[in-house]
Amino acid sequence: MDGVTLKQRLTELQQIETLIEHDQSQRLRSIVLCEVSCVGDSLPIYALSLGNQSAGIPNITYVAGIHGLERIGTQVVIAFLEGLLERLKWDVVFSEILQRVRINVLPLMNPVGMFNGTRSNGQGIDLMRNAPVNSNEKTILLAGGHRISPVLPWYRGKTADSMQPEAQALCRFMEQHVLTAPFSIVLDCHSGFGFHDQIWFPYANSRRKPIKHLKEICSLRNLFQQTYPYQDYLFEPQSQHYLVHGDLWDFLYLKSLQFDTTFLPLTLEMGSWRWIRKNPLQVSQLLGLYHPIKPHRLNRVLRSHLILMEFLLHATISYQNWIHNEDAEKLEQQALALWYP
């Protein structure tokens, strides 16, 4: 099977390369972070960016496709990028916005997993359990990350092994292009947990230990709820649901503390159980556990997160207006009461 056939069978990768090839604005930058082997050939992992590339510019990064089964995350991110590129054709205000921010898009971090229809990568390793960080508290059985066998889901890999190429590529990009910025937000898009759309933040490895930037997270949450009071996202630490070993965002957040930056990694967990409740027959397909099957429901999901993604973009540009809050102590107390009672 040749490389063209591989890409033809991976619709999302075709969409990404079409956007790169047909970018009329000539303002979309793209690099290949790495290539990963797939049935005798290779598939690229792209990082795309728009906006000001100068040092000292805040960054917003949209990530998706870390779990190959969760195609909807990649499709949501691609749909958002398509809208931004269309706006470049006519929106003067958006062109001005791009002078004040860098927008990074890593839309498909696990192309082999998506090609194979698996959560893990081509080596059977769950990339979100692959970082060298452990929980000292009791994790959920198997799903918290294990080293038993790649035959089982949530496999972390062997103790002595390096991180997988996809995970290394993500971390390298973050260190070189994101953690060097004075302020950055990441939104990593996933699906498959619960009846509600949820926004999670680190740590995933401890219920007892809040992150250093807890008041900034609380301020961002308040800002979102005050600006869009009718949104129904649940905004909370991942540890309120379950603990895991090897979380990439825990690892990168801890690394960010070595830099002179404020780094706020968020995970969007789209509640796929709602789609199953409305269409129970889709559980007959493995993809149906993580992806809306009905076309009208897919379209609804593709547009339903645009407000959140746009909000985070503007919050990044305007971070100096809300991050240095005079009521820092009150925010800290509010956050502790909300999430660490």
HELIX and SHEET records of a PDB file:
HELIX    1   1 GLY A    3  ARG A    9  1                                   7    
HELIX    2   2 THR A   11  GLU A   21  1                                  11    
HELIX    3   3 ARG A   71  ARG A   87  1                                  17    
HELIX    4   4 VAL A   92  ILE A   97  1                                   6    
HELIX    5   5 PRO A  111  ASN A  116  1                                   6    
HELIX    6   6 LEU A  127  ARG A  129  5                                   3    
HELIX    7   7 PRO A  165  PHE A  173  1                                   9    
HELIX    8   8 MET A  174  VAL A  178  3                                   5    
HELIX    9   9 LEU A  214  THR A  227  1                                  14    
HELIX   10  10 GLN A  238  GLN A  240  5                                   3    
HELIX   11  11 LEU A  248  SER A  256  1                                   9    
HELIX   12  12 TRP A  273  LYS A  278  1                                   6    
HELIX   13  13 PRO A  280  SER A  284  5                                   5    
HELIX   14  14 LEU A  287  LEU A  289  5                                   3    
HELIX   15  15 PRO A  295  SER A  304  1                                  10    
HELIX   16  16 LEU A  306  ILE A  317  1                                  12    
HELIX   17  17 TYR A  319  ASN A  321  5                                   3    
HELIX   18  18 ALA A  328  TRP A  339  1                                  12    
SHEET    1   A 8 ARG A  29  CYS A  38  0                                        
SHEET    2   A 8 ASP A  41  GLY A  51 -1                                        
SHEET    3   A 8 ARG A 102  LEU A 106 -1                                        
SHEET    4   A 8 ASN A  59  ALA A  64  1                                        
SHEET    5   A 8 PHE A 183  SER A 191  1                                        
SHEET    6   A 8 THR A 262  MET A 270  1                                        
SHEET    7   A 8 GLN A 198  PHE A 201 -1                                        
SHEET    8   A 8 LEU A 234  PRO A 237  1                                        
END                                                                             
